[in-house]
Amino acid sequence: MVKAQLFIGIMSGTSLDGIDVALCDLKDDTCQVISTHFLAYPQALKTQLLQLHTAADNELETTALTANKLAFLYAEAVNALLTKQNLQANQVTAVGCHGQTIRHRPELGFTLQIGNAALLAELSNITVVSDFRSRDIAAGGQGAPLVPAFHQAVFGSKQSNRALINIGGIANITYLAKNNDDLNSGKVLGFDSGPGNMLLDAWIKRHLDKDYDANGEWAASGEIIQPLLSQMLAEPYFALQAPKSTGRDLFNDAWLMQYLENTDYRPQDVAHTLVALTAHTIHEALTRYCGDVDAVYLCGGGAHNTLLIQHLKTMLANTQPSAVLATTAELGVGVDWVEAAAFAWLAKQSISHKPGNLPAVTGAKGLRVLGAIYSA
């Protein structure tokens, strides 16, 4: 029997809801998610992180102090997971910590995820791998998305063409052509299609003081505003060729409000239109880049949005009627834990001195070993 190879992945994404932690057994190039834990962000921290997305007085000190707060929360989440599984720190090879993105500007040559990995290594007594995106950007890439390499390793198929759609704050797509064994062949595509839940979350927070629209119920009570949808779909980002990536630097409150000045749309109608925007941009990207798709697998918070799924089903039925629409749970990884598992896998790649990026996805000059390592 092959001994388990335990890694922990930590993901805190653009939705700013909290911390996803997954304990994974990565032996024999497989991924078994053994246990998971979620730790919600305190509202004060979420507010601080949102403020750090724009320039402010004394932001360097604020960023450093916020990174320390994140490290303590990451350690709390890791320890909760270890306690749940009755494990000791020395039984885990490494933690892969994505960190919290506060700026992502690959066109300017940088990206910034905070979380003080050195402090996390000290608090957890486990080797920590972090800062996965910088090396890819240094090699001329977008630094994102990074999960397609994990998708190919774990979800790739020799029998079917698959599309993996992660709908978090931002929606991103991975296309896995069948019979693809070469990670640098260009047959794996991956890119950010546009906003996922981010704009809808901010909109319902503004009007109902809720963090998200459960099952899309509020949006479903409204109607699509076609002129507004058309205006938003004219955003130049959607027409850009892949590789491409985006985030809160573009799709934020100011981006949305520019379309709502001097209007009196009902809030629930705007909400439904935002769901339609996500569905349309995902479907357009699938049609434009992915060719024949045999199966589409959803993950991320948006996989729980019934209204969004209904829109995607309708659109796929018109263009890819034979494609199966399912979730990654059918492939063995629950919809809320795919990205955390991916960063556990990326940590293993880094520790093993193996590449973690896909040049065809990010646009980097070549394969690169990703991540900075802080030994326990």
C-alpha positions, 0 to 999 in steps of 0.5 A: 500500500502506497503511503499517503502524501498529505498536503493542505491547500488554502484558498481565499478568493475574490469573493472575499467570503472567507477561507477554504481549506482542503486536506488532500492525499496526492499520492500517485498523481491522484487527488483525494480530498480527505477533509475540508474546513471553511472559516468566514472572514470577519466583516471588519477584515473584509472591509479592510481588504476591499479598501486595499484594492485602491490606493490610500494613505499609509497603505503599505503599513495597512497591507502588512498588518492585514497580511499578519491578520490573514496569517493568523486566520489561515493558521486557525483554519489549518489547525481546525482541519488537523484537529478534525482529522486527529493529525499532527503538523509533521504529518503534512508535507506542505501547505499551499497558500494562495493568499488574498489578492489585492492587486492583479495587474499583469499588464504592468508586470505585477500581482500581489497576494498577501497573507505573510507566508513566513508567519503562517509557517511559524504558526503552523509548523508546516512548510508553506508555499505561497506567491504562486503567480509572480514567477509566471508573470516574470516569464511574461504570463498573466499569472492566472489562471493557475488551476488549469494544470491541476484540472488537467492532472486530475480531471483530464479524460482520454475519452471526452472533451471537458470544460471546467467552469469555476464561478467564484468572484471571477468566472474562469474556464478550463478546456481539456481536449481529450487524449492530451497527455502533454501539459505544454501541448497547447491543448489545454486552454484556460482564461477568465471569462469575466465576472462571476459572483462578484458584482451580484454579491456587491449589489445584494449587499448594497440593497438587502445587506446580504453577502450573496443571493442564495440560489439566485432567488432575489435575482429570479424575482426580477427581469433581464434589462436587455439594454443594460445587458447589451451595454455591459457586454460591450466591455472591451475585456470580453472581446480580448483574445486569450490568454487573459485574466481579470479581477476586482481591478476592473470589475468593481462597483465603479464599473457597474455604477457607470451603467446605472447613472440616471436610471431607475431600474428596479434592484432585482432587475439589475440583479437578474441582469448581472446573472445573465451577464455571467451566463452570457460571457461564460457561454460566449467564451465556451463557444468562441474558444472551446469547440466541441464540448462533451461535458461541462463541469461547474464548481465554485460558489456560482454552482449553487446559483439555480438561476445561473445554472438555468441560464447556462442550460438553456444556452448550451441546449441551443449550441451544444445540445449533446453536452452534459452539464454537471458539477465537479462533485461527479469527478470526485471533488466538491464544488466548493473545494476545487481551488483549495485542492488545486493549491495543495497540488501546486504546493506539491509541484513546487516542493517536487521542483515541477512546473505548475503553470501552462504557457498555453493558458497564461502566456508565459514563455515556458513551463516554470516552477511556481511558488516561494517556499518557507520551510517549517 
